[in-house]
Amino acid sequence: MSSGSSLIDFRFVRKGDERLFPLFTCTVPVPRNREVDGIWVKGESLHPYPWELLVQRLVRHSALYLSSDNWIRVGIADDGEIATYCAVARKAAGNGLQAKFMAYVDIRNERSARLFHDFGFERIRCLDPDRRGNIFAIWALR
């Protein structure tokens, strides 16, 4: 992620922007794999902010999600790097409710939950743990 840049160009993704996705970094480096209490542990599971790794993974693979049912906005810093990113999928929120916008927030990420709440989003349900044990809450703006 760019640091020290002052000008951000906020816009929808353009042809050619996908070359920036694999370079996106939004988090501190992943700790090395190591032994903890006699058990070999992957560095990813030792990361202090695991949801940042998930965002980074999503952005790095965003070219796969470009379709007519989704849209992606980016903020490009004056040095040409991605500084901000927002992807919106146009889907129903479940339980027969339609949402204009939805967000999936790791339940440990209290800052993001507070931010979405402050913008008028409501937490509508929690998903089952994913294969890495992460649990996401779905927040919707109706």
Backbone torsions as a table, in degrees:
resi	resn	phi	psi	omega
1	MET	NA	144.3	-177.9
2	SER	-71.2	142.5	176.4
3	SER	-129.5	141.6	177.7
4	GLY	84.9	-3.7	178.7
5	SER	-81.8	141.4	-175.7
6	SER	-106.4	-23.2	-177.9
7	LEU	-105.3	128.7	179.8
8	ILE	-122.7	129.0	176.3
9	ASP	-97.1	103.5	179.8
10	PHE	-87.6	123.5	-177.0
11	ARG	-163.3	168.0	172.7
12	PHE	-71.2	154.2	178.7
13	VAL	-59.2	138.7	177.3
14	ARG	-113.9	161.2	175.3
15	LYS	-56.8	131.8	-178.5
16	GLY	102.2	-22.8	179.5
17	ASP	-66.5	-25.3	-177.1
18	GLU	-60.8	-20.1	176.6
19	ARG	-67.4	-21.4	179.0
20	LEU	-81.7	-25.4	-174.1
21	PHE	-57.3	-47.1	-177.1
22	PRO	-65.2	-16.7	-178.0
23	LEU	-91.3	-8.6	-172.6
24	PHE	-65.2	131.4	176.0
25	THR	-131.3	127.1	-178.6
26	CYS	-127.0	11.6	-171.1
27	THR	-146.3	170.3	175.8
28	VAL	-69.7	158.2	-178.8
29	PRO	-58.6	149.9	177.9
30	VAL	-71.9	130.9	176.9
31	PRO	-60.6	155.3	177.5
32	ARG	-70.9	152.1	172.4
33	ASN	-62.0	140.0	-179.8
34	ARG	-161.0	169.6	179.9
35	GLU	-87.1	129.2	178.2
36	VAL	-128.0	119.6	-178.7
37	ASP	50.5	41.7	176.7
38	GLY	79.9	5.2	-179.3
39	ILE	-119.7	133.0	177.4
40	TRP	-73.2	123.8	-174.7
41	VAL	-122.3	134.6	176.1
42	LYS	-70.3	142.5	-179.7
43	GLY	-57.9	-34.7	179.7
44	GLU	-56.0	-40.7	-177.5
45	SER	-74.8	-11.1	177.4
46	LEU	-96.0	-2.8	-177.0
47	HIS	-65.9	136.2	-177.7
48	PRO	-69.0	-21.7	-178.9
49	TYR	-132.1	74.2	-174.1
50	PRO	-60.1	-28.3	179.4
51	TRP	-66.3	-29.0	176.8
52	GLU	-65.2	-37.2	177.0
53	LEU	-63.3	-37.7	179.0
54	LEU	-66.7	-40.9	177.3
55	VAL	-63.5	-44.9	179.8
56	GLN	-59.6	-43.4	178.9
57	ARG	-63.0	-42.1	179.3
58	LEU	-61.7	-48.3	-178.1
59	VAL	-63.5	-42.5	-178.3
60	ARG	-63.7	-22.0	179.5
61	HIS	-110.8	17.8	-174.9
62	SER	-62.4	-28.2	179.7
63	ALA	-57.9	-26.3	178.5
64	LEU	-70.8	-20.5	-173.9
65	TYR	-101.7	1.4	179.5
66	LEU	-71.6	114.0	179.2
67	SER	-157.2	174.8	-179.2
68	SER	-71.9	-16.9	-179.6
69	ASP	-90.2	-6.0	-178.1
70	ASN	-131.5	156.8	169.8
71	TRP	-139.3	151.0	-177.2
72	ILE	-128.3	130.1	172.6
73	ARG	-111.9	143.7	178.1
74	VAL	-129.4	157.3	168.8
75	GLY	-113.7	116.9	-179.4
76	ILE	-101.8	124.2	-179.8
77	ALA	-73.2	164.7	-177.7
78	ASP	-65.9	-12.8	174.9
79	ASP	-91.5	4.1	175.7
80	GLY	89.5	1.3	179.7
81	GLU	-93.7	155.8	175.3
82	ILE	-70.8	126.0	178.4
83	ALA	-106.6	-33.7	178.6
84	THR	-140.4	162.2	-173.8
85	TYR	-156.3	138.8	175.8
86	CYS	-145.6	124.5	176.6
87	ALA	-117.0	135.3	179.4
88	VAL	-125.9	127.0	175.4
89	ALA	-101.4	135.6	179.7
90	ARG	-92.1	90.8	-178.5
91	LYS	-141.7	162.6	176.8
92	ALA	-73.4	154.9	-177.2
93	ALA	-87.8	-5.2	-178.5
94	GLY	95.3	169.2	-179.3
95	ASN	54.7	28.3	179.0
96	GLY	74.0	7.1	-179.0
97	LEU	-94.4	138.3	174.2
98	GLN	-101.8	135.0	179.1
99	ALA	-119.8	142.8	174.5
100	LYS	-73.8	-42.1	178.9
101	PHE	-137.8	145.0	177.0
102	MET	-130.9	152.2	176.4
103	ALA	-135.9	141.6	174.1
104	TYR	-107.4	117.0	-174.7
105	VAL	-122.3	127.2	175.4
106	ASP	-57.6	133.0	-174.9
107	ILE	-64.6	-17.5	177.3
108	ARG	-84.3	-11.1	-175.5
109	ASN	-89.9	78.9	-175.3
110	GLU	-65.7	-33.5	179.5
111	ARG	-62.3	-46.9	180.0
112	SER	-66.4	-40.4	178.1
113	ALA	-59.3	-44.2	178.8
114	ARG	-63.2	-40.9	179.5
115	LEU	-62.3	-49.0	179.6
116	PHE	-63.1	-41.2	177.2
117	HIS	-58.6	-44.8	-179.2
118	ASP	-64.4	-25.3	177.8
119	PHE	-90.2	6.8	174.6
120	GLY	95.9	6.9	176.4
121	PHE	-75.7	150.6	175.9
122	GLU	-117.5	138.6	175.1
123	ARG	-76.8	120.0	-175.1
124	ILE	-105.0	-25.0	174.4
125	ARG	-175.2	165.8	175.1
126	CYS	-107.4	142.9	176.0
127	LEU	-88.4	162.8	173.1
128	ASP	-67.8	155.6	178.9
129	PRO	-58.2	141.3	176.2
130	ASP	-79.8	-175.7	-174.7
131	ARG	-66.6	-15.7	177.0
132	ARG	-98.2	1.1	179.7
133	GLY	89.1	3.6	178.3
134	ASN	-76.2	142.0	178.3
135	ILE	-120.2	126.6	-178.8
136	PHE	-111.4	142.5	171.3
137	ALA	-101.2	141.7	175.4
138	ILE	-95.9	126.3	176.7
139	TRP	-112.7	139.0	-178.0
140	ALA	-131.3	143.7	172.0
141	LEU	-110.9	117.2	-175.5
142	ARG	-95.5	NA	NA
